[in-house]
Amino acid sequence: MAEPRASNPLVDQFRRGGVPRELLLMGAQGALPLKPADVLELLHFLLGDSDSAVREAADASLAAFPKDELLPIVKDRGTLPAVLGWALSDRDEREVREAVLQNVSTPDEAIEAAAPALITELAELVVINQVRLLRRTSLLEAVESNPSLNNDQRRRLRELRESFRIGEQPAEAAPPPPPPTVAEPVEPEEPAVVAEGPITEDEALVRYLSDDERQQEDKVSAVQRLYRLNTAEKVVTALKGTREERAILIRDPNRIVAVAVLGSPRVTDPEIEAFAGMKSVSDGILRQIGNNREWTRRYGVISNLVRNPRTPLGIAIGMVSRLTPKDLKSVAVDRNVPEVIRKQAQRFTRPASVPGQKK
């Protein structure tokens, strides 16, 4: 099975909950400016929302999702299996269903549910996939029940049964199922919205800007403008605004606003590197950056996270060993980083002991 693609941080926040209804409806209407794959993933998730208006809006948005945008998503092996299953069961375009049936990440149970009613040409994609048929006998039975199968397809399915003695051997002699996938432990996340009272405009300037930045008129005016926006407006600005606006909103005390910055399709790797070094962002945002495989491939992100005293220790300490020797020496004596990080760096900078040498 292919490795799933990195999930959008904002979509993850929707899964965790705490999202205002206004934003839920915007997401269900496909009104959030995300990449098509992220929009599709969010819409599929919102089909299970407790609010009927959100569910209905998501269902309508999925039904109207453009085929040209859907096709590359269902061809991608990193697409969520549940989304692939939805596309097979709920979309009737032949090109879409063909792509889903050929995607190795499509769950067997989704294909089994569709198999009895597939047209002959699409049923062929199930018949030729012996790997699926052999690992799931019920799928073989489902496709055999399809009245649209031609004689050649029925012959090949019959030969498959005879060759592997399917249905004849005792159950205990069947090959063992593959080991279950063990999900990686997920660190607890902070609430979506920080429980704070309203802050004044002057307090916002102090929260969002450093002393030097407060001397820059353009930054002050940007904070004053963003301060007046409500949560939904801030999220939309975080997703499609400018680099300067993202640099301010990443520090917003409302977690969903800051997470929207990370989920923006416009955010760049250099920006993520800069966020990793900010001491004015929440530790939850730093944790999300540190847990993202794509972002932590950049050395600058790793270095900034290790040096940032706000980075959760569980994230920072695991990255110390990835620093260069020069940076290890620097961190080992840096009083601005937590003591446990300094000591970890010192472990890697000590010269190796020579056998027989006195300590």
C-alpha angles and dihedrals in degrees: 000000000000120000111261116248118253109278120237110257092226092052088050089053090054088054092052092053134221092110116143116249091242090061092044089056092046089051092047091051091052089243098132111098098238132137113279093251091052092046090052093048092049093047091051091051092049090057085081097048118131091231111086092207090056092047093049093047091049091049091051092047092050092050089052095043105131114255092220090059093041098053099066089046095054090046091056113097090209093064114114111267090229091057090049090050090052092051091052095048101036107032120069101190108122094220091053095048091045091053092048093050090053095048110101090210093063107110117247092231091059091053091045091055092051099038100086092059103037119123116249095262094051093042086059089067089059095043094054094049099086092167091065094041094051095048094048116039092183089062089054090051091048095054091044087059092058108113091203095067114117124224094263092053091049090049092053092048090050091050089050090055092048095045094052096031090236111186093016105073120077116263093247091059093058115111112268117259118254115270113270117260110253112220116228113249112261120219115233113262129219118249119281093242123039109231099237134133121245116288128216124247091254090051089050090055090053092046097047102035136053121229091264093047091053088064091060111089095205093055093046092051091047091054091047090052095046092045090065094055123098122234096269092048091049091051092052090048090049090053100046106013131104129287089254092053091049090051088058100040094050084072095051113130090225102086096209091059092051091045090052088062090057090047095050114121086218099056112114134211093249088055091052088050090053092047090052089061098046115112091195097066123089122264088239091062091048089050091054091050091048093050094051111099094202096052096043091059086079112086092212091060092051093047094048093047092051092049096044109095090206094061110109108257093234089061099040099045093055091055099051092087090057093062122105117254090254093053092044090058090048094050091045090067100031109118091192093071123072116275093243090058092049091051091048090053090047090056090061095045097053113105115250113260117248116229110255093015116129115242 
